[in-house]
Every structure is written in structure tokens, then in C-alpha cells.
Amino acid sequence: MQDTGNKLIHVVAQLVSLIFHPVFVPLYTVWLYFYLSPRFFLPANRYFLILYLSIVGVLIPLLFFGVVLWTKAFSGYRLVYPEERLIFSVIMAVVYAVLFQKIYKYHQFVELFPFFIGIIWSVLSLAVYNYFKFKPSIHATAVSGALTFFIIWSYYSQVNILNYLSFMIFVATLVMASRVYLGAHNLKDIARGIFIGVLMQLVGFYVTWVVF
């Protein structure tokens, strides 16, 4: 009975890690932003951004990652070694820079500028950590960054999303706990990931306020 329970917890932890993989989190964040924002968006522009993000920010990285695994250039899907994470972080920084360049042309998406600026700085920060052989949790960086974005955005936009924030905190905690349970990270890795995610979203908002 205990073995069955442990297997079930292991499966749940794997599913949580997969569903909230860092590649998917920006797409979830943009979708939820459109759902919660009281601002009016032209449907065509909104659908375009979601589709563009799905292709450039999700599909292309997954295809690249699949090819890398197929050729056995990386040790596995968990990216065990810091060198592998360094390469992945640099690639994702380029991907998000391309995304932001596209989003920048649509000023009605200005409230999303901090989020994507924060993502770019987050993956660059992860690359620096990886260069020095540290392995911050990318999952923790992604979910804590998204949560920070919504906290700051809701405060300055005067949008009451307390129930949603409570659920996001629960999900973020569940994601981080799953990474520790699966042995992918220790608590220091999780803490470093949270630090990067939160700090770089603050940087993203600061840059947006100063520049835009």
C-alpha cells in the first residue's frame, strides 16, 4: 500500500513538473493576463500574440530540445550538467529577445513588457550561474517570476485577483516541492531560482517604467 502511495506521489510530481515546465509558463502567464486584464485588446492582436508565443516560445524550443536529445548531445531531458543548462539558457534568451522585439511593436501590450524583460534577464542570470557550475531551479525561476509579475501588475493596475494569486502561490509551491521530491534540485537550488525569478521581474518593471 505504501509503495502504491509513493508511486502515485512520484507520478503526480512528474506531471506537475511537466505541465509547469518553464517553456510553458510564459504562455500560461500571457493567457491568464488576457483573461484577468480589464483592458480591451483587439481579438486579432490577442490571438496573434498567443499563437506567436506558442510557436516561437514553445514549439521551436521543444523541437530543438527533441533534436538535441535524439542526437544524444545532452545527457537527458533533465539537463543534469551546468554546461547543458548554460546552452539552454542562452538559446532561450535569444528566443525571448525575438519575442519581445515582436511584442514591442504593439504598444497595447505595454503591461507585458516587464514580464518579458524579466524573463530575458532571468535566463541570462541562469546562464551566469550555470557558467560558475551552480544549478538554480529553472522551474522555480519561472513560477516565481510569473507570480511576482501578477502581484506587481495587480497592485498598480488596481485589479483584485487575490483568489488567483492564492492559487498561484499554491501551484508555485507544488512545482518547487515536486522538483525537490524528484531529486532534481535541493533547497538551495530552489532558493536561487526564486531569487532570480523575483529579482528579474522587479528589474523588468523598473526598466519598463524608466524606458517606456
C-alpha positions in Angstrom: 0.0 0.0 0.0 2.8 2.4 0.9 4.6 1.5 -2.4 1.5 2.3 -4.3 1.2 5.7 -2.5 4.8 6.5 -3.2 4.4 5.6 -6.9 1.3 7.8 -7.1 3.1 10.8 -5.5 6.0 10.2 -7.9 3.7 10.3 -10.9 1.9 13.4 -9.6 5.3 15.1 -9.1 6.4 14.3 -12.6 3.1 15.5 -14.1 3.3 18.8 -12.2 6.9 19.3 -13.4 5.9 18.6 -17.0 2.7 20.7 -17.0 4.5 23.6 -15.5 7.7 23.2 -17.4 9.5 26.6 -17.8 8.9 26.6 -21.5 5.1 26.6 -20.9 4.9 29.1 -18.1 5.2 32.3 -20.2 2.3 31.0 -22.4 0.2 30.4 -19.3 1.1 33.8 -18.0 0.1 35.7 -21.2 -3.2 33.7 -21.4 -4.0 34.4 -17.8 -3.1 38.1 -18.2 -5.6 38.4 -21.1 -8.2 36.7 -19.0 -7.7 38.9 -16.0 -6.9 42.3 -17.6 -9.8 44.8 -17.8 -8.2 46.4 -20.8 -9.6 46.0 -24.3 -7.5 44.1 -26.8 -8.3 43.6 -30.4 -9.1 39.9 -30.7 -6.8 39.6 -33.7 -3.8 41.0 -31.8 -4.5 38.9 -28.8 -4.8 35.7 -30.8 -1.7 36.6 -32.8 0.4 37.1 -29.6 -0.7 33.7 -28.2 -0.1 31.9 -31.5 3.3 33.6 -32.0 4.3 32.8 -28.4 3.1 29.2 -28.9 5.2 28.7 -32.0 8.4 30.7 -31.2 8.4 30.4 -27.4 7.2 26.8 -27.1 7.1 24.7 -30.2 10.5 25.7 -31.7 12.4 25.3 -28.3 10.7 21.9 -27.9 11.7 20.8 -31.4 15.2 21.9 -30.8 15.3 20.1 -27.5 13.9 17.0 -29.1 16.6 17.0 -31.8 19.3 17.5 -29.2 18.1 14.6 -27.1 17.7 12.4 -30.2 21.3 13.1 -31.2 22.3 12.5 -27.6 24.1 15.8 -27.5 22.7 16.3 -24.0 22.7 13.7 -21.1 18.9 13.7 -20.9 15.8 15.8 -20.6 16.6 16.8 -17.0 19.8 18.8 -18.2 21.9 17.3 -15.3 25.1 19.2 -16.1 25.5 23.0 -15.7 27.1 23.2 -19.2 23.9 21.8 -20.7 21.8 24.3 -18.8 24.1 27.1 -19.9 23.5 26.3 -23.6 19.7 26.0 -23.0 19.6 29.3 -21.1 21.5 31.2 -23.9 19.2 29.8 -26.5 16.1 30.7 -24.5 17.5 34.2 -24.0 17.6 34.6 -27.8 14.1 33.2 -28.2 12.6 35.6 -25.7 14.6 38.5 -27.1 12.9 37.7 -30.5 9.6 37.5 -28.8 10.0 40.8 -27.1 11.1 42.5 -30.3 7.8 41.4 -31.8 5.7 42.4 -28.8 7.4 45.8 -28.6 5.7 46.8 -31.8 2.3 46.5 -30.2 2.1 49.3 -27.6 -1.2 47.9 -26.3 0.8 45.1 -24.8 3.0 47.5 -22.7 1.8 45.9 -19.5 3.5 42.7 -20.6 6.8 44.4 -21.3 8.1 43.9 -17.7 7.3 40.2 -17.8 9.3 39.5 -21.0 12.1 41.9 -20.0 12.3 40.0 -16.7 12.3 36.6 -18.5 15.3 37.7 -20.7 17.3 38.8 -17.7 16.3 35.7 -15.8 17.6 33.3 -18.4 20.8 35.4 -18.7 21.2 35.2 -14.9 20.7 31.4 -15.1 23.4 31.3 -17.7 25.8 33.1 -15.4 25.0 30.8 -12.5 25.5 27.7 -14.8 28.8 29.1 -16.0 30.0 29.0 -12.4 28.7 25.4 -12.0 25.6 26.3 -10.0 22.3 24.8 -10.9 19.4 27.0 -9.9 15.9 25.6 -10.5 14.5 26.9 -13.8 11.1 25.7 -12.7 11.4 27.9 -9.5 12.6 30.8 -11.6 9.7 30.5 -14.0 6.8 30.2 -11.5 8.2 32.7 -9.0 8.7 35.2 -11.9 5.2 34.8 -13.1 3.8 35.1 -9.6 5.8 38.3 -9.0 4.6 39.8 -12.3 1.0 39.3 -11.3 1.4 40.6 -7.8 3.0 43.9 -9.1 0.7 44.2 -12.1 -2.4 43.7 -10.0 -1.2 46.3 -7.4 -0.5 49.0 -10.0 -3.5 48.2 -12.2 -5.8 48.1 -9.2 -7.2 44.7 -10.2 -8.4 42.4 -7.4 -7.0 38.9 -8.2 -6.4 37.8 -4.6 -8.1 34.4 -5.2 -6.0 33.8 -8.3 -2.8 34.9 -6.5 -3.6 32.4 -3.7 -4.0 29.6 -6.3 -0.7 30.7 -8.0 1.1 30.5 -4.7 -0.2 27.0 -4.1 0.8 25.9 -7.7 4.3 27.5 -7.3 4.8 25.7 -4.0 3.7 22.5 -5.5 6.0 22.8 -8.5 9.0 23.6 -6.3 8.2 20.7 -3.9 7.9 18.3 -6.9 11.4 19.3 -8.1 12.9 18.6 -4.6 10.9 15.3 -4.3 12.1 14.1 -7.7 15.7 14.8 -6.7 16.2 17.3 -9.5 17.1 20.1 -7.1 17.9 20.8 -3.4 16.5 23.6 -1.4 19.5 25.9 -2.3 18.7 25.4 -6.0 15.1 26.3 -5.3 16.1 29.4 -3.3 18.4 30.6 -6.1 15.7 30.1 -8.6 13.2 32.1 -6.6 15.7 34.9 -6.1 16.4 35.1 -9.8 12.7 35.0 -10.8 11.6 37.7 -8.3 14.6 40.0 -8.7 14.5 40.0 -12.5 10.8 40.7 -12.6 11.5 43.8 -10.4 14.2 44.7 -12.9 11.7 44.3 -15.7 9.2 46.7 -14.1 11.9 49.2 -13.3 13.2 49.1 -16.9 9.7 49.5 -18.3 8.9 52.5 -16.1 12.1 54.2 -16.9 12.2 53.5 -20.7 8.6 53.2 -21.7 
